[in-house]
Amino acid sequence: MAPYEALYGRKCRSPIGWFEVGKTALFGPYLVLQAMKKVKVIQQRLAIAQSRHKYYADVRRR
């Protein structure tokens, strides 16, 4: 049993594939490419948020 399933009593649904829980999907090259693009967008947005937070924290420290 996965840790998420043990804590919440249901299967984890990843944001990359929102298909029904229990159904299997074939992962083709297009789907993998799409997932990689989504991950890059998420990483970019996290970096932007992190730099914004660092800026505000640095201003308060001065």
Secondary structure, 3 states (H helix, E strand, C coil): CCHHHHHHCCCCCCCCCCCCCCCCCCCCHHHHHHHHHHHHHHHHHHHHHHHHHHHHHHHHHC
